[in-house]
Amino acid sequence: MDHLTSIRAFQRIVETRSFTKAAAHLGMPRSSVSKALQELEQHLGTKLLQRTTRAVTLTMEGAEYYRKVSQLVARLDEAEINLRDMGAASRGRLRVDMHSSLAQFILIPLLSEFRGRHPQIQLALGISDRPVNLIEEGVDCVIRAGQLADSSLVAKTLFKDKLVTCASPGYLEQYGIPATPSDLDNHLLVGYFSASNGEVWPLRFRKRGGEHLISRYDVAANDSASQISMLVNGLGIGQTHATVAAHLFETGALVPILEDHTNANIPISVIYPPNKQLNARVRLFVDWIVERLSEHP
């Protein structure tokens, strides 16, 4: 019996705690599983398992060997899956979710490039500021701002962004330009609140020793693109991401203010399940978006 088959048999015995169950998982006779373990132990010159009529337990040497070979076999399995998927990688459905402003101002302008590389991938964009459960909702990956809350997922930082405070030229002409965050007490404010729990995201400014937060608003939206539209239409002063607002600054639709009081950087990340659940289409998209946005200004 080949060495890799013996290792896989050993793994399944450990994971199922049964020779019979291991044999069923592997599609092998129970006698073949026993022989595989025996050959592996002979090859290594040490006992890996202790067997009784009721239990199968690892020896100290077996536990260490299991830990190391499991990592190696997982990498081998991943490599084989990737190779098998290569032919199908460039076709099929891919679901990507993100905030509305990130979609409108950052991703969508770049999508023709991705479509040119992989025209057979059906790309379904879920555009919403509502948090999604990737596994339960069948979402392959998400692009989000801020720190990763779910430690069971993988996050790759695309770039670091920052909040900018801004308003339309018409608003500033009518109401004046604030010189400090304290001046905002006399201005109309455009806010943003969570689409999932209604929590208001305060305006954030640097101050010595910490942050100055302003939670008051006159109008607010739970959709980031709509909040930007409110700013462009002169409803008040608010904050958004610098990369989202960059084009609007260039065209003059919005004007940055209070720049000396800008808050700290915020990571923009692509988030997806661990590698064992990562199909080839997701890997193609993740690799592309990391390459395309990792040098984002």
N, C-alpha and C positions, 0 to 999 in steps of 0.2 A: 504494500500500500504506500502511496506517495506521502512525503513528509507533510505537505500542506493539508491533505485530507485528515491525517492523524491529528494535526493541530486543531482543525475545525471540529473534529469529533470530541477532543478534550474540552474545547470551549463549550460545546453544547451540553456535555455532561455536567460541567460546572454550572451553567446557566439554568438548566432544567432540574439539576440535582437527581437525575435519573438516567440510567443507561437506556431504558426502554423509551423514554420521551425523547432523548437525544437521537436515538435511531429513527424515530418517527419524523422528527424535524429534518433529518438528513436524508431520509428515504433509503436507509440502509438496514440490513438485518442487525438485530441486537448483537449477534456474535461478531459481526464485522466491526462494530463500535468497540467492543471489548478488545478485539485484536488490535485495533488502531491505537488504543490507549497503551496496551502492552508494548507495542513496537516503539511508541514515543518514549515510554519510560526506559526501555532498553537502550534506545539511542542516546538519551540524556544521562543514563546511569544513575537515576534517582527516582524515588517514589513521588508521584504527583498527587495521588488521591488515596484516601483511606476508605475502604468499603466495608459496610456491615449489612446485615439483613434489612436494616431500617433506614440507613442514611449513607450518603456519599459526601465526604468532607475533604477539603484541601489540606495537604501538608503545608508546612511553612514554605518549602521550596516550590510546591505547586501554586501557592497563592502569588508568589513573586513572578513565576513564569507566566501565569494567567494574565497578570497585570500588563506585562510587557508585550506578550504576543497579541493580546486583544487590540492594543493600539496599532500594531503593525498590520494585522489582518483588516482592521477598519480602514486603514489607508489603502490597502490593496483592493478592498471591495469598492471603495470610492473611485479609485482609478479605473476599475473595470466598468463601473456604472457610467462614468463619464465617457469612456470610449464607446460603449454600446449606444449611448445617447447622442453621440455626435451626428449620426445620420438623421436623427429626428429632432435635433436641437433647433434647427432653423425653421421649424414649422410647429403649429399648434397655438393654443391660447395662453396668453400671459396677462395676469391681472396685477396692476400696480395702482396703489392708492396714495394720495397726497393731498395737502392743503390746496385750496383753490388758487391762492396767490402764487404758490410755488409752481403749480401746473401752468397757469396762464403766462407768467412772466419769465420762468426759467426753463421748465422741461419742454413744453409744447413747441417753443421756437427751435428746439434742437432735434425734435423727433424725426424730421425728414432724413437726417443722417442715419439714425438707427434703422428706420424703415428701408433705406437704401441698402444697408448691409444685410438685413434679415426680412425681406419682403413677405415671407411665408408665415411669419409670426403674427398671430391675431392679437393685437395689443388693446386690452380693455383698461381704460383709465377710470378708477373710482375717485372722483373729485369731491372731497368733502373734508371739513375740518373736524369731523367726528372721529374719535379713536376707533380703530377696528381690531377685531380679534383675527389674526392672520389664519390660524388653523380652522376655527369654527366657520369663518366667512369665506374660505377658499381664496384668500388673497395671497399672492406669491411674495410680494414685498411692498414696503411702504417707504416713502420719503417724508421725513419729519424734521422739525426743528426742535432743539432742546435735548436734554439728557434722556437716555434710554431708561424707561421705568421697569420693563420686564426683563429680568436677567437671564431668562431662558432663550432669548433671541440674540441674534448677532447684529451688531451695528458697525457700519463702516462710515467714518466721517468723510463727507465729500468736500466740505470747506467750512471755514468759520465765518459766520456772519455777525452783524451787530444791528441793534435797533437804531433807527434814525427818527428824529422828531421832525414833522413837516406839516405844511398846510399849502393851500392853493394861493397863487399870487393875489387873486381877488379877495380872499379872506384877509390876508395880511395887509392889503391896501385899505380895507375897511376898518379893521380892528387894531392894526399896528403889530409890530414884531416884538415878542417878549424877549427880554434880555437875560432873564434867569428863570428857572423852574417855578419860583415863587410867584412870578408874574402871571402864571397860568390861572391863578385864582380869578383873574378878571377876563378870562377867555372862554370861548365855547370849546368843549373837548369831545373828540370822537373816540369811542372806546371799542373794545373787543371783549366778548365773553364766550366761555366754553360752550361748544355745541353739545357736549355730553352732560355737564352738570350745572351750567349757567354761571359758573364762577367768573367774575370779572378779572381780566388781566390788567393790573395797574400800569400806568406809565412809569417807567423806571429811569432814574437819573443818578449819576454819580454824585456823591458828596463826601467830604472828608470823614473817614471812619466808617463808611457804609453806603447805603442807598437812600435816596429820597423817592418815596412811592406816592403816586396820586391815583386813587381808585375812582374818583368822581368822573362822571361823563354826562353829556347832554344828549347825545345820540350814540348808539352802539349797534354792532352786528355780531353774529356768531359765525360769520363767513368772512375769511380774510380778504378775498377779492372785493366783496361788497363794502368792507370797511375802507379799502383804498378808494373805491368809487365815491364814498361819502367825503373823503378828504379832497379828492379832485374836484368835487362839485361844491366846495366851499362851505361845508357844514361845520368846520372847526379844525382844531389842531389835534394830531394823534401821532402814533408811532407805528412803524412797520419795519420790515427787514430791508437793510441797505441794498442788497442785490435786487430785491423786488422793486424798490423805488428808483433804482439807478436810471432806467430808461425815462421815467417820468420827470426826473430832475433834468435830464438832457433835453427833453422836449419843452420844459418849462411848465408842465402841468402841475408839478409840485415844487416847493422850495424847501430846502433843509434849513432848520433853525436849531438853536441851542446846541450846536455841534460840540462845544467844549464840555458839555455835560453828558455826552453819549455813554450808554451803559456798556458793560463788558461783552465780549464775543459770545456767540451762541452757535453750537455745532449744528450743521445741516447734515443729516445722515441717511443712508439707505439701510433699511432694517429688514431682516429676513430670518426664517427659521434656521436652526443649526445645519451644518453641511450634510448630515445624513438625510435631510428632507429637501435638499436643494437640487432641483432638477436642472437640466442643461440650459433650458430657456432662461431660467432665472439667472443662472451664472453668466450667460451671455449679456443680459441686461445689466446686471450688477457690475461686471467688468467694464462695460461700455460707459455707464454713468459715472463710475469712479474715475476712469480715464478722462472723461469729458469735463467733469466738474472739479476734480481735485486741485486744479490750478485756477479755479474761479477767483476773480478779484474780490 
